[in-house]
């Protein structure tokens, strides 16, 4: 990804938001037969998500580590996690605030 923890965390948030939107507004109802394809879709999405989160959070830190920059790698990883945690907290706070207003 990048050496910018904000962009890395925003990319993870964008991916999660896109998946959530597809789950919310995707096909549903009695016309959707999920007996065989639901487990395949679930496991495929799980593997894809794990791979993308690994890329967003770990790619640059691992590169930096192998370039003999372990302190910079650790700092980038922790900053990315911290920014993502702040975004997550803001999303939950907004959800709680909007939920109490409605």
MOPAC internal coordinates of N, CA, C and O (Angstrom, degrees):
PM7 1SCF
backbone

  N    0.0000 0     0.00 0     0.00 0    0    0    0
  C    1.4492 1     0.00 0     0.00 0    1    0    0
  C    1.5208 1   107.20 1     0.00 0    2    1    0
  O    1.2310 1   119.91 1    53.25 1    3    2    1
  N    1.3210 1   117.77 1  -126.75 1    3    2    1
  C    1.4627 1   120.64 1  -179.49 1    5    3    2
  C    1.5216 1   109.56 1  -122.19 1    6    5    3
  O    1.2310 1   121.09 1    -4.59 1    7    6    5
  N    1.3087 1   115.52 1   175.41 1    7    6    5
  C    1.4602 1   120.17 1   174.12 1    9    7    6
  C    1.5242 1   110.87 1   -93.09 1   10    9    7
  O    1.2310 1   120.57 1  -167.56 1   11   10    9
  N    1.3212 1   116.52 1    12.44 1   11   10    9
  C    1.4539 1   122.03 1   178.12 1   13   11   10
  C    1.5282 1   108.63 1  -102.13 1   14   13   11
  O    1.2310 1   119.66 1   -68.60 1   15   14   13
  N    1.3383 1   118.26 1   111.40 1   15   14   13
  C    1.4623 1   119.62 1  -176.74 1   17   15   14
  C    1.5270 1   112.96 1   -63.52 1   18   17   15
  O    1.2310 1   119.92 1   151.96 1   19   18   17
  N    1.3223 1   117.76 1   -28.04 1   19   18   17
  C    1.4604 1   120.70 1   179.23 1   21   19   18
  C    1.5294 1   110.93 1   -67.12 1   22   21   19
  O    1.2310 1   120.31 1   136.31 1   23   22   21
  N    1.3174 1   117.01 1   -43.69 1   23   22   21
  C    1.4680 1   120.18 1   178.31 1   25   23   22
  C    1.5248 1   111.61 1   -66.09 1   26   25   23
  O    1.2310 1   120.38 1   140.67 1   27   26   25
  N    1.3279 1   116.88 1   -39.33 1   27   26   25
  C    1.4547 1   120.61 1   178.41 1   29   27   26
  C    1.5247 1   110.81 1   -62.36 1   30   29   27
  O    1.2310 1   120.43 1   133.51 1   31   30   29
  N    1.3390 1   116.79 1   -46.49 1   31   30   29
  C    1.4640 1   120.83 1  -179.85 1   33   31   30
  C    1.5242 1   111.02 1   -67.65 1   34   33   31
  O    1.2310 1   120.09 1   142.20 1   35   34   33
  N    1.3251 1   117.43 1   -37.80 1   35   34   33
  C    1.4632 1   120.32 1   178.27 1   37   35   34
  C    1.5302 1   111.21 1   -66.65 1   38   37   35
  O    1.2310 1   120.10 1   144.02 1   39   38   37
  N    1.3245 1   117.42 1   -35.98 1   39   38   37
  C    1.4664 1   120.25 1   177.52 1   41   39   38
  C    1.5268 1   110.15 1   -64.49 1   42   41   39
  O    1.2310 1   120.22 1   137.85 1   43   42   41
  N    1.3298 1   117.18 1   -42.15 1   43   42   41
  C    1.4669 1   120.38 1   177.27 1   45   43   42
  C    1.5219 1   110.47 1   -63.27 1   46   45   43
  O    1.2310 1   120.34 1   137.34 1   47   46   45
  N    1.3255 1   116.96 1   -42.66 1   47   46   45
  C    1.4629 1   121.29 1   179.25 1   49   47   46
  C    1.5314 1   110.91 1   -64.38 1   50   49   47
  O    1.2310 1   120.18 1   139.11 1   51   50   49
  N    1.3051 1   117.27 1   -40.89 1   51   50   49
  C    1.4667 1   120.90 1   179.08 1   53   51   50
  C    1.5278 1   110.74 1   -63.75 1   54   53   51
  O    1.2310 1   120.14 1   137.83 1   55   54   53
  N    1.3204 1   117.34 1   -42.17 1   55   54   53
  C    1.4610 1   120.68 1   178.73 1   57   55   54
  C    1.5273 1   110.14 1   -62.82 1   58   57   55
  O    1.2310 1   120.28 1   132.71 1   59   58   57
  N    1.3189 1   117.08 1   -47.29 1   59   58   57
  C    1.4661 1   121.20 1  -179.63 1   61   59   58
  C    1.5284 1   110.01 1   -61.94 1   62   61   59
  O    1.2310 1   120.32 1   138.84 1   63   62   61
  N    1.3164 1   117.00 1   -41.16 1   63   62   61
  C    1.4669 1   120.71 1   179.23 1   65   63   62
  C    1.5245 1   111.50 1   -64.10 1   66   65   63
  O    1.2310 1   120.39 1   139.42 1   67   66   65
  N    1.3177 1   116.86 1   -40.58 1   67   66   65
  C    1.4632 1   120.48 1   178.95 1   69   67   66
  C    1.5259 1   111.00 1   -64.11 1   70   69   67
  O    1.2310 1   120.11 1   137.83 1   71   70   69
  N    1.3164 1   117.40 1   -42.17 1   71   70   69
  C    1.4674 1   121.21 1   178.02 1   73   71   70
  C    1.5235 1   109.98 1   -64.70 1   74   73   71
  O    1.2310 1   120.30 1   136.84 1   75   74   73
  N    1.3353 1   117.04 1   -43.16 1   75   74   73
  C    1.4654 1   120.61 1   179.70 1   77   75   74
  C    1.5303 1   111.04 1   -62.56 1   78   77   75
  O    1.2310 1   120.32 1   139.64 1   79   78   77
  N    1.3260 1   117.00 1   -40.36 1   79   78   77
  C    1.4691 1   120.10 1   177.80 1   81   79   78
  C    1.5241 1   111.51 1   -64.56 1   82   81   79
  O    1.2310 1   120.60 1   138.88 1   83   82   81
  N    1.3189 1   116.46 1   -41.12 1   83   82   81
  C    1.4669 1   119.11 1   178.61 1   85   83   82
  C    1.5254 1   110.58 1   -65.71 1   86   85   83
  O    1.2310 1   120.05 1   142.72 1   87   86   85
  N    1.3281 1   117.51 1   -37.28 1   87   86   85
  C    1.4573 1   120.27 1   178.75 1   89   87   86
  C    1.5258 1   110.85 1   -69.68 1   90   89   87
  O    1.2310 1   120.56 1   144.87 1   91   90   89
  N    1.3127 1   116.54 1   -35.13 1   91   90   89
  C    1.4770 1   120.68 1  -178.33 1   93   91   90
  C    1.5227 1   111.86 1   -74.52 1   94   93   91
  O    1.2310 1   120.42 1   136.54 1   95   94   93
  N    1.3274 1   116.80 1   -43.46 1   95   94   93
  C    1.4551 1   120.50 1  -173.38 1   97   95   94
  C    1.5269 1   113.80 1  -108.80 1   98   97   95
  O    1.2310 1   120.09 1  -173.28 1   99   98   97
  N    1.3232 1   117.44 1     6.72 1   99   98   97
  C    1.4548 1   121.09 1  -179.44 1  101   99   98
  C    1.5139 1   112.01 1   -75.15 1  102  101   99
  O    1.2310 1   120.59 1     2.63 1  103  102  101
  N    1.3230 1   116.48 1  -177.37 1  103  102  101
  C    1.4625 1   119.69 1  -178.23 1  105  103  102
  C    1.5227 1   111.46 1   -65.39 1  106  105  103
  O    1.2310 1   121.37 1   -40.20 1  107  106  105
  N    1.3334 1   114.98 1   139.80 1  107  106  105
  C    1.4601 1   120.49 1   177.30 1  109  107  106
  C    1.5200 1   108.04 1  -157.22 1  110  109  107
  O    1.2310 1   121.20 1   -11.48 1  111  110  109
  N    1.2919 1   115.32 1   168.52 1  111  110  109
  C    1.4505 1   119.76 1   178.27 1  113  111  110
  C    1.5074 1   112.17 1   112.87 1  114  113  111
  O    1.2310 1   121.12 1     1.03 1  115  114  113
  N    1.3272 1   115.47 1  -178.97 1  115  114  113
  C    1.4675 1   119.33 1  -175.85 1  117  115  114
  C    1.5224 1   113.92 1   -68.70 1  118  117  115
  O    1.2310 1   119.15 1   162.15 1  119  118  117
  N    1.3216 1   119.22 1   -17.85 1  119  118  117
  C    1.4624 1   121.13 1  -179.43 1  121  119  118
  C    1.5131 1   113.56 1   -78.72 1  122  121  119
  O    1.2310 1   120.08 1   170.76 1  123  122  121
  N    1.3324 1   117.44 1    -9.24 1  123  122  121
  C    1.4617 1   121.19 1  -177.62 1  125  123  122
  C    1.5239 1   108.68 1   -96.79 1  126  125  123
  O    1.2310 1   120.78 1   -64.71 1  127  126  125
  N    1.3331 1   116.12 1   115.29 1  127  126  125
  C    1.4559 1   121.05 1   178.53 1  129  127  126
  C    1.5217 1   108.64 1   -92.20 1  130  129  127
  O    1.2310 1   120.81 1   -64.60 1  131  130  129
  N    1.3228 1   116.06 1   115.40 1  131  130  129
  C    1.4629 1   119.61 1  -175.90 1  133  131  130
  C    1.5198 1   111.98 1  -116.00 1  134  133  131
  O    1.2310 1   119.61 1  -162.26 1  135  134  133
  N    1.3177 1   118.35 1    17.74 1  135  134  133
  C    1.4579 1   120.07 1  -175.14 1  137  135  134
  C    1.5321 1   112.40 1   -63.30 1  138  137  135
  O    1.2310 1   119.74 1   138.88 1  139  138  137
  N    1.3014 1   118.10 1   -41.12 1  139  138  137
  C    1.4664 1   121.25 1  -177.79 1  141  139  138
  C    1.5262 1   112.23 1  -102.69 1  142  141  139
  O    1.2310 1   120.27 1   141.78 1  143  142  141
  N    1.3190 1   117.09 1   -38.22 1  143  142  141
  C    1.4564 1   120.29 1  -171.58 1  145  143  142
  C    1.5262 1   113.98 1   -85.07 1  146  145  143
  O    1.2310 1   119.33 1   159.17 1  147  146  145
  N    1.3151 1   118.88 1   -20.83 1  147  146  145
  C    1.4694 1   120.50 1  -178.08 1  149  147  146
  C    1.5291 1   112.25 1   -60.93 1  150  149  147
  O    1.2310 1   118.86 1   130.75 1  151  150  149
  N    1.3460 1   119.78 1   -49.25 1  151  150  149
  C    1.4700 1   118.03 1   178.66 1  153  151  150
  C    1.5271 1   113.06 1   -64.08 1  154  153  151
  O    1.2310 1   120.34 1   143.75 1  155  154  153
  N    1.3116 1   116.96 1   -36.25 1  155  154  153
  C    1.4660 1   120.35 1   178.11 1  157  155  154
  C    1.5244 1   109.96 1   -64.76 1  158  157  155
  O    1.2310 1   120.78 1   134.15 1  159  158  157
  N    1.3256 1   116.12 1   -45.85 1  159  158  157
  C    1.4675 1   120.24 1   179.38 1  161  159  158
  C    1.5202 1   110.89 1   -63.24 1  162  161  159
  O    1.2310 1   119.94 1   136.91 1  163  162  161
  N    1.3352 1   117.73 1   -43.09 1  163  162  161
  C    1.4558 1   121.45 1   179.85 1  165  163  162
  C    1.5239 1   111.40 1   -61.20 1  166  165  163
  O    1.2310 1   120.48 1   129.65 1  167  166  165
  N    1.3183 1   116.68 1   -50.35 1  167  166  165
  C    1.4736 1   119.63 1  -178.66 1  169  167  166
  C    1.5231 1   111.74 1   -66.05 1  170  169  167
  O    1.2310 1   120.24 1   142.67 1  171  170  169
  N    1.3162 1   117.15 1   -37.33 1  171  170  169
  C    1.4666 1   120.20 1   177.88 1  173  171  170
  C    1.5253 1   110.69 1   -64.29 1  174  173  171
  O    1.2310 1   120.45 1   135.90 1  175  174  173
  N    1.3194 1   116.75 1   -44.10 1  175  174  173
  C    1.4640 1   120.82 1   178.33 1  177  175  174
  C    1.5256 1   110.88 1   -64.55 1  178  177  175
  O    1.2310 1   120.14 1   141.59 1  179  178  177
  N    1.3200 1   117.34 1   -38.41 1  179  178  177
  C    1.4610 1   121.51 1   178.08 1  181  179  178
  C    1.5308 1   111.26 1   -61.99 1  182  181  179
  O    1.2310 1   120.74 1   133.07 1  183  182  181
  N    1.3239 1   116.19 1   -46.93 1  183  182  181
  C    1.4722 1   120.52 1  -179.82 1  185  183  182
  C    1.5308 1   110.48 1   -65.70 1  186  185  183
  O    1.2310 1   120.27 1   136.18 1  187  186  185
  N    1.3284 1   117.09 1   -43.82 1  187  186  185
  C    1.4567 1   120.72 1   178.01 1  189  187  186
  C    1.5318 1   110.65 1   -60.53 1  190  189  187
  O    1.2310 1   120.51 1   136.35 1  191  190  189
  N    1.3210 1   116.62 1   -43.65 1  191  190  189
  C    1.4654 1   120.66 1  -179.77 1  193  191  190
  C    1.5267 1   111.08 1   -63.79 1  194  193  191
  O    1.2310 1   120.16 1   135.97 1  195  194  193
  N    1.3142 1   117.29 1   -44.03 1  195  194  193
  C    1.4651 1   120.36 1   178.82 1  197  195  194
  C    1.5275 1   110.94 1   -61.61 1  198  197  195
  O    1.2310 1   120.45 1   138.16 1  199  198  197
  N    1.3221 1   116.74 1   -41.84 1  199  198  197
  C    1.4642 1   120.49 1   179.35 1  201  199  198
  C    1.5265 1   111.34 1   -64.48 1  202  201  199
  O    1.2310 1   120.33 1   134.64 1  203  202  201
  N    1.3330 1   116.97 1   -45.36 1  203  202  201
  C    1.4648 1   119.87 1  -178.82 1  205  203  202
  C    1.5283 1   112.02 1   -67.94 1  206  205  203
  O    1.2310 1   119.78 1   139.22 1  207  206  205
  N    1.3232 1   118.02 1   -40.78 1  207  206  205
  C    1.4643 1   119.93 1   178.29 1  209  207  206
  C    1.5384 1   110.27 1   -65.31 1  210  209  207
  O    1.2310 1   120.96 1   142.23 1  211  210  209
  N    1.3215 1   115.78 1   -37.77 1  211  210  209
  C    1.4597 1   119.12 1   175.21 1  213  211  210
  C    1.5196 1   111.46 1   -61.33 1  214  213  211
  O    1.2310 1   120.89 1   139.17 1  215  214  213
  N    1.3113 1   115.91 1   -40.83 1  215  214  213
  C    1.4664 1   120.15 1   178.39 1  217  215  214
  C    1.5239 1   110.70 1   -66.53 1  218  217  215
  O    1.2310 1   120.12 1   132.28 1  219  218  217
  N    1.3371 1   117.38 1   -47.72 1  219  218  217
  C    1.4641 1   120.69 1  -177.94 1  221  219  218
  C    1.5221 1   112.22 1   -62.86 1  222  221  219
  O    1.2310 1   119.97 1   141.17 1  223  222  221
  N    1.3345 1   117.65 1   -38.83 1  223  222  221
  C    1.4597 1   121.05 1  -173.33 1  225  223  222
  C    1.5265 1   114.22 1   -96.56 1  226  225  223
  O    1.2310 1   119.60 1   151.38 1  227  226  225
  N    1.3300 1   118.38 1   -28.62 1  227  226  225
  C    1.4620 1   119.99 1  -168.73 1  229  227  226
  C    1.5259 1   116.36 1  -114.28 1  230  229  227
  O    1.2310 1   119.30 1   159.68 1  231  230  229
  N    1.3163 1   118.93 1   -20.32 1  231  230  229
  C    1.4631 1   120.11 1  -172.23 1  233  231  230
  C    1.5317 1   112.42 1   -58.19 1  234  233  231
  O    1.2310 1   120.14 1   122.44 1  235  234  233
  N    1.3109 1   117.34 1   -57.56 1  235  234  233
  C    1.4687 1   119.93 1  -178.90 1  237  235  234
  C    1.5306 1   112.58 1   -65.32 1  238  237  235
  O    1.2310 1   118.60 1   136.79 1  239  238  237
  N    1.3433 1   120.27 1   -43.21 1  239  238  237
  C    1.4659 1   118.18 1   176.86 1  241  239  238
  C    1.5278 1   113.58 1   -58.57 1  242  241  239
  O    1.2310 1   120.17 1   141.15 1  243  242  241
  N    1.3232 1   117.28 1   -38.85 1  243  242  241
  C    1.4699 1   118.99 1   178.86 1  245  243  242
  C    1.5272 1   110.30 1   -67.69 1  246  245  243
  O    1.2310 1   120.48 1   139.37 1  247  246  245
  N    1.3427 1   116.69 1   -40.63 1  247  246  245
  C    1.4762 1   119.21 1   176.20 1  249  247  246
  C    1.5158 1   110.64 1   -59.78 1  250  249  247
  O    1.2310 1   120.62 1   134.33 1  251  250  249
  N    1.3219 1   116.43 1   -45.67 1  251  250  249
  C    1.4660 1   119.91 1   179.56 1  253  251  250
  C    1.5334 1   111.25 1   -62.61 1  254  253  251
  O    1.2310 1   120.76 1   140.65 1  255  254  253
  N    1.3135 1   116.16 1   -39.35 1  255  254  253
  C    1.4605 1   119.99 1   179.15 1  257  255  254
  C    1.5317 1   111.03 1   -61.40 1  258  257  255
  O    1.2310 1   120.51 1   135.81 1  259  258  257
  N    1.3307 1   116.62 1   -44.19 1  259  258  257
  C    1.4595 1   119.99 1   179.56 1  261  259  258
  C    1.5237 1   112.66 1   -73.57 1  262  261  259
  O    1.2310 1   120.24 1   163.89 1  263  262  261
  N    1.3181 1   117.15 1   -16.11 1  263  262  261
  C    1.4650 1   121.31 1   173.37 1  265  263  262
  C    1.5318 1   110.95 1   -88.47 1  266  265  263
  O    1.2310 1   120.54 1  -163.11 1  267  266  265
  N    1.3206 1   116.57 1    16.89 1  267  266  265
  C    1.4662 1   123.08 1   177.70 1  269  267  266
  C    1.5344 1   112.24 1    65.27 1  270  269  267
  O    1.2310 1   120.45 1  -142.81 1  271  270  269
  N    1.3374 1   116.75 1    37.19 1  271  270  269
  C    1.4600 1   121.94 1   177.36 1  273  271  270
  C    1.5258 1   109.15 1  -126.86 1  274  273  271
  O    1.2310 1   119.98 1  -115.38 1  275  274  273
  N    1.3363 1   117.65 1    64.62 1  275  274  273
  C    1.4697 1   119.55 1  -174.12 1  277  275  274
  C    1.5310 1   113.54 1   -67.32 1  278  277  275
  O    1.2310 1   119.65 1   146.37 1  279  278  277
  N    1.3142 1   118.27 1   -33.63 1  279  278  277
  C    1.4704 1   119.55 1   179.58 1  281  279  278
  C    1.5249 1   111.11 1   -68.00 1  282  281  279
  O    1.2310 1   120.77 1   137.52 1  283  282  281
  N    1.3279 1   116.13 1   -42.48 1  283  282  281
  C    1.4569 1   120.14 1   177.85 1  285  283  282
  C    1.5336 1   110.67 1   -65.57 1  286  285  283
  O    1.2310 1   120.45 1   142.51 1  287  286  285
  N    1.3312 1   116.75 1   -37.49 1  287  286  285
  C    1.4661 1   121.07 1   178.36 1  289  287  286
  C    1.5262 1   110.62 1   -63.78 1  290  289  287
  O    1.2310 1   120.44 1   134.57 1  291  290  289
  N    1.3171 1   116.76 1   -45.43 1  291  290  289
  C    1.4624 1   121.10 1   179.45 1  293  291  290
  C    1.5173 1   110.83 1   -64.21 1  294  293  291
  O    1.2310 1   120.72 1   137.02 1  295  294  293
  N    1.3229 1   116.24 1   -42.98 1  295  294  293
  C    1.4640 1   120.17 1  -179.99 1  297  295  294
  C    1.5254 1   111.57 1   -62.37 1  298  297  295
  O    1.2310 1   119.76 1   135.76 1  299  298  297
  N    1.3376 1   118.07 1   -44.24 1  299  298  297
  C    1.4553 1   121.84 1   179.68 1  301  299  298
  C    1.5254 1   110.78 1   -63.52 1  302  301  299
  O    1.2310 1   120.07 1   135.75 1  303  302  301
  N    1.3223 1   117.46 1   -44.25 1  303  302  301
  C    1.4563 1   120.62 1   179.44 1  305  303  302
  C    1.5243 1   111.05 1   -61.57 1  306  305  303
  O    1.2310 1   120.29 1   131.72 1  307  306  305
  N    1.3276 1   117.04 1   -48.28 1  307  306  305
  C    1.4628 1   120.40 1  -178.19 1  309  307  306
  C    1.5254 1   111.85 1   -66.83 1  310  309  307
  O    1.2310 1   120.14 1   143.17 1  311  310  309
  N    1.3206 1   117.35 1   -36.83 1  311  310  309
  C    1.4565 1   119.61 1   177.30 1  313  311  310
  C    1.5259 1   111.02 1   -65.41 1  314  313  311
  O    1.2310 1   120.52 1   139.03 1  315  314  313
  N    1.3164 1   116.62 1   -40.97 1  315  314  313
  C    1.4618 1   120.35 1   178.57 1  317  315  314
  C    1.5259 1   110.62 1   -62.86 1  318  317  315
  O    1.2310 1   120.50 1   135.39 1  319  318  317
  N    1.3226 1   116.64 1   -44.61 1  319  318  317
  C    1.4640 1   120.36 1   178.54 1  321  319  318
  C    1.5265 1   110.63 1   -63.95 1  322  321  319
  O    1.2310 1   120.11 1   139.61 1  323  322  321
  N    1.3241 1   117.39 1   -40.39 1  323  322  321
  C    1.4637 1   121.32 1   179.50 1  325  323  322
  C    1.5323 1   111.16 1   -64.33 1  326  325  323
  O    1.2310 1   120.14 1   134.91 1  327  326  325
  N    1.3209 1   117.33 1   -45.09 1  327  326  325
  C    1.4677 1   120.53 1   178.49 1  329  327  326
  C    1.5248 1   109.70 1   -63.15 1  330  329  327
  O    1.2310 1   120.09 1   137.69 1  331  330  329
  N    1.3314 1   117.43 1   -42.31 1  331  330  329
  C    1.4587 1   120.22 1   178.62 1  333  331  330
  C    1.5278 1   110.72 1   -63.97 1  334  333  331
  O    1.2310 1   120.08 1   140.92 1  335  334  333
  N    1.3258 1   117.46 1   -39.08 1  335  334  333
  C    1.4610 1   120.86 1   177.27 1  337  335  334
  C    1.5284 1   110.75 1   -63.46 1  338  337  335
  O    1.2310 1   119.97 1   140.45 1  339  338  337
  N    1.3148 1   117.65 1   -39.55 1  339  338  337
  C    1.4769 1   121.05 1   177.71 1  341  339  338
  C    1.5256 1   110.97 1   -65.55 1  342  341  339
  O    1.2310 1   120.24 1   137.78 1  343  342  341
  N    1.3207 1   117.15 1   -42.22 1  343  342  341
  C    1.4676 1   120.56 1   177.44 1  345  343  342
  C    1.5301 1   109.54 1   -62.44 1  346  345  343
  O    1.2310 1   120.43 1   136.32 1  347  346  345
  N    1.3260 1   116.79 1   -43.68 1  347  346  345
  C    1.4577 1   121.20 1   179.00 1  349  347  346
  C    1.5260 1   111.02 1   -61.89 1  350  349  347
  O    1.2310 1   120.27 1   136.41 1  351  350  349
  N    1.3222 1   117.10 1   -43.59 1  351  350  349
  C    1.4682 1   120.76 1   177.99 1  353  351  350
  C    1.5310 1   111.05 1   -62.99 1  354  353  351
  O    1.2310 1   120.21 1   140.50 1  355  354  353
  N    1.3218 1   117.21 1   -39.50 1  355  354  353
  C    1.4651 1   120.70 1   178.42 1  357  355  354
  C    1.5274 1   111.14 1   -65.58 1  358  357  355
  O    1.2310 1   120.38 1   140.86 1  359  358  357
  N    1.3334 1   116.87 1   -39.14 1  359  358  357
  C    1.4629 1   120.56 1   178.17 1  361  359  358
  C    1.5299 1   109.76 1   -64.38 1  362  361  359
  O    1.2310 1   120.06 1   135.01 1  363  362  361
  N    1.3305 1   117.49 1   -44.99 1  363  362  361
  C    1.4660 1   120.27 1   179.21 1  365  363  362
  C    1.5256 1   111.35 1   -65.03 1  366  365  363
  O    1.2310 1   120.16 1   138.37 1  367  366  365
  N    1.3151 1   117.31 1   -41.63 1  367  366  365
  C    1.4644 1   120.48 1   178.72 1  369  367  366
  C    1.5248 1   110.85 1   -62.32 1  370  369  367
  O    1.2310 1   120.56 1   137.59 1  371  370  369
  N    1.3209 1   116.53 1   -42.41 1  371  370  369
  C    1.4669 1   120.52 1   177.58 1  373  371  370
  C    1.5174 1   110.47 1   -63.50 1  374  373  371
  O    1.2310 1   120.36 1   136.52 1  375  374  373
  N    1.3141 1   116.91 1   -43.48 1  375  374  373
  C    1.4569 1   122.07 1   178.56 1  377  375  374
  C    1.5236 1   111.06 1   -59.85 1  378  377  375
  O    1.2310 1   120.48 1   133.59 1  379  378  377
  N    1.3273 1   116.68 1   -46.41 1  379  378  377
  C    1.4712 1   120.26 1   178.74 1  381  379  378
  C    1.5236 1   111.36 1   -64.63 1  382  381  379
  O    1.2310 1   120.05 1   138.31 1  383  382  381
  N    1.3127 1   117.51 1   -41.69 1  383  382  381
  C    1.4591 1   121.68 1  -179.96 1  385  383  382
  C    1.5129 1   111.11 1   -65.11 1  386  385  383
  O    1.2310 1   120.20 1   132.35 1  387  386  385
  N    1.3279 1   117.22 1   -47.65 1  387  386  385
  C    1.4552 1   120.62 1  -179.83 1  389  387  386
  C    1.5214 1   111.75 1   -68.83 1  390  389  387
  O    1.2310 1   120.98 1   146.48 1  391  390  389
  N    1.3239 1   115.74 1   -33.52 1  391  390  389
  C    1.4593 1   119.19 1   177.96 1  393  391  390
  C    1.5114 1   112.81 1   -66.14 1  394  393  391
  O    1.2310 1   120.09 1   146.65 1  395  394  393
  N    1.3268 1   117.43 1   -33.35 1  395  394  393
  C    1.4610 1   119.96 1   179.70 1  397  395  394
  C    1.5254 1   111.35 1   -80.73 1  398  397  395
  O    1.2310 1   119.96 1   160.55 1  399  398  397
  N    1.3160 1   117.67 1   -19.45 1  399  398  397
  C    1.4673 1   120.79 1   179.42 1  401  399  398
  C    1.5186 1   112.06 1   -82.89 1  402  401  399
  O    1.2310 1   120.09 1   154.76 1  403  402  401
  N    1.3082 1   117.43 1   -25.24 1  403  402  401
  C    1.4689 1   121.09 1  -175.54 1  405  403  402
  C    1.4971 1   110.53 1   -91.48 1  406  405  403
  O    1.2310 1   120.10 1   180.00 1  407  406  405

